[in-house]
Amino acid sequence: MPGQRKRKRGQYADARQAAAPSASGAGRWEVLFETQDEAEWRAHIHRLRASGTRTDWTLLRMDTFCGRLIHPTTYRLSRFVPNRSLGPGRKP
């Protein structure tokens, strides 16, 4: 169908932008887990998925920092923490 690719691409971009928690810039990324061992990284992610707790995966970021000869590869799991708005009478 004419225009279908353009429409789908636009829907995908809209959904991606809405799902990005840091798009508003109202928060920070907090490191939950960091290691240089890939097996340990995969085991941690597996335990997180297998646990009974509900996890909002849109608020988690999994990073792999590729290493070189002097810097080893690092695996990091971070969680987006929104800034709390201060109400009247509350101090920072």
Contact map, one row per residue, 1 for C-alpha under 8 A:
11110000000000000000000000000000000000000000000000000000000000000000000000000000000000000000
11111000000000000000000000000000000000000000000000000000000000000000000000000000000000000000
11111110000000000000000000000000000000000000000000000000000000000000000000000000000000000000
11111111000000000000000000000000000000000000000000000000000000000000000000000000000000000000
01111111100000000000000000000000000000000000000000000000000000000000000000000000000000000000
00111111110000000000000000000000000000000000000000000000000000000000000000000000000000000000
00111111111000000000000000000000000000000000000000000000000000000000000000000000000000000000
00011111111100000000000000000000000000000000000000000000000000000000000000000000000000000000
00001111111110000000000000000000000000000000000000000000000000000000000000000000000000000000
00000111111111000000000000000000000000000000000000000000000000000000000000000000000000000000
00000011111111100000000000000000000000000000000000000000000000000000000000000000000000000000
00000001111111110000000000000000000000000000000000000000000000000000000000000000000000000000
00000000111111111000000000000000000000000000000000000000000000000000000000000000000000000000
00000000011111111100000000000000000000000000000000000000000000000000000000000000000000000000
00000000001111111110000000000000000000000000000000000000000000000000000000000000000000000000
00000000000111111111000000000000000000000000000000000000000000000000000000000000000000000000
00000000000011111111001000000000000000000000000000000000000000000000000000000000000000000000
00000000000001111111101000000000000000000000000000000000000000000000000000000000000000000000
00000000000000111111100000000000000000000000000000000000010000000000000000000000000000000000
00000000000000011111111000000000000000000000000000000000010000000000000000000000000000000000
00000000000000000111111110000000000000000000000000000000011000000000000000000001000000000000
00000000000000000001111111110000000000000000000000000000000000000000000000000001000000000000
00000000000000001101111110000000000000000000000000000000000000000000000000000000000000000000
00000000000000000000111111000000000000000000000000000000000000000000000000000000000000000000
00000000000000000000111111110000000000000000000000000000000000000000000000000000000000000000
00000000000000000000010111110000000000000000000000000000000000000000000000000000011000000000
00000000000000000000010011111000000000000000000000000000000000000000000000000001111000000000
00000000000000000000010011111100000000000000000000000000000000000000000000000001111000000000
00000000000000000000000000111110000000000000000000000000000000000000000000000111100000000000
00000000000000000000000000011111000000000000000000000000000000000000000000000111100000000000
00000000000000000000000000001111110000000000000000000000000000000000000000011110000000000000
00000000000000000000000000000111110000000000000000000000000000000000000000011110000000000000
00000000000000000000000000000011111000000000000000000000000000000000000000011100000000000000
00000000000000000000000000000011111100001000000000000000000000000000000001111000000000000000
00000000000000000000000000000000111111011000000000000000000000000000000001110000000000000000
00000000000000000000000000000000011111001000000000000000000000000000000111100000000000000000
00000000000000000000000000000000001111111000000000000000000000000000000001100000000000000000
00000000000000000000000000000000001111111100000000000000000000000000000000100000000000000000
00000000000000000000000000000000000011111110000000000000000000000000000000000000000000000000
00000000000000000000000000000000001011111111000000000000000000000000000000000000000000000000
00000000000000000000000000000000011111111111100000000000000000000000000000100000000000000000
00000000000000000000000000000000000001111111110000000000000000000000000000000000000000000000
00000000000000000000000000000000000000111111111000000000000000000000000000000000000000000000
00000000000000000000000000000000000000011111111100000000000000000000000000000000000000000000
00000000000000000000000000000000000000001111111110000000000000000000000000000000000000000000
00000000000000000000000000000000000000000111111111000000000000000000000000000000000000000000
00000000000000000000000000000000000000000011111111100000000000000000000000000000000000000000
00000000000000000000000000000000000000000001111111100000000000000000000000000000000000000000
00000000000000000000000000000000000000000000111111100000000000000000000000000000000000000000
00000000000000000000000000000000000000000000011111110000000000000000000000000000000000000000
00000000000000000000000000000000000000000000001111111000000000000000000000000000000000000000
00000000000000000000000000000000000000000000000001111100000000000000000000000000000000000000
00000000000000000000000000000000000000000000000000111110000000000000000000000000000000000000
00000000000000000000000000000000000000000000000000011111000000000000000000000000000000000000
00000000000000000000000000000000000000000000000000001111100000000000000000000000000000000000
00000000000000000000000000000000000000000000000000000111111100000000000000000000000000000000
00000000000000000000000000000000000000000000000000000011111110000000000000000000000000000000
00000000000000000011100000000000000000000000000000000001111110000000000000000000000000000000
00000000000000000000100000000000000000000000000000000001111110000000000000000011000000000000
00000000000000000000000000000000000000000000000000000001111111000000000000001111000000000000
00000000000000000000000000000000000000000000000000000000111111100000000000001111000000000000
00000000000000000000000000000000000000000000000000000000000111110000000000111100000000000000
00000000000000000000000000000000000000000000000000000000000011111000000000111000000000000000
00000000000000000000000000000000000000000000000000000000000001111100000011110000000000000000
00000000000000000000000000000000000000000000000000000000000000111110000011100000000000000000
00000000000000000000000000000000000000000000000000000000000000011111000111000000000000000000
00000000000000000000000000000000000000000000000000000000000000001111111111000000000000000000
00000000000000000000000000000000000000000000000000000000000000000111111110000000000000000000
00000000000000000000000000000000000000000000000000000000000000000011111100000000000000000000
00000000000000000000000000000000000000000000000000000000000000000011111100000000000000000000
00000000000000000000000000000000000000000000000000000000000000000011111110000000000000000000
00000000000000000000000000000000000100000000000000000000000000000111111111000000000000000000
00000000000000000000000000000000000100000000000000000000000000011111001111100000000000000000
00000000000000000000000000000000011110000000000000000000000000011110000111110000000000000000
00000000000000000000000000000000011111001000000000000000000001111000000011111000000000000000
00000000000000000000000000000011111000000000000000000000000001110000000001111100000000000000
00000000000000000000000000000011110000000000000000000000000111100000000000111110000000000000
00000000000000000000000000001111100000000000000000000000000111000000000000011111000000000000
00000000000000000000000000001111000000000000000000000000001110000000000000001111100000000000
00000000000000000000110000111100000000000000000000000000001110000000000000000111110000000000
00000000000000000000000000111100000000000000000000000000000000000000000000000011111000000000
00000000000000000000000001110000000000000000000000000000000000000000000000000001111100000000
00000000000000000000000001110000000000000000000000000000000000000000000000000000111110000000
00000000000000000000000000000000000000000000000000000000000000000000000000000000011111000000
00000000000000000000000000000000000000000000000000000000000000000000000000000000001111100000
00000000000000000000000000000000000000000000000000000000000000000000000000000000000111110111
00000000000000000000000000000000000000000000000000000000000000000000000000000000000011111100
00000000000000000000000000000000000000000000000000000000000000000000000000000000000001111100
00000000000000000000000000000000000000000000000000000000000000000000000000000000000000111110
00000000000000000000000000000000000000000000000000000000000000000000000000000000000001111111
00000000000000000000000000000000000000000000000000000000000000000000000000000000000001001111
00000000000000000000000000000000000000000000000000000000000000000000000000000000000001000111
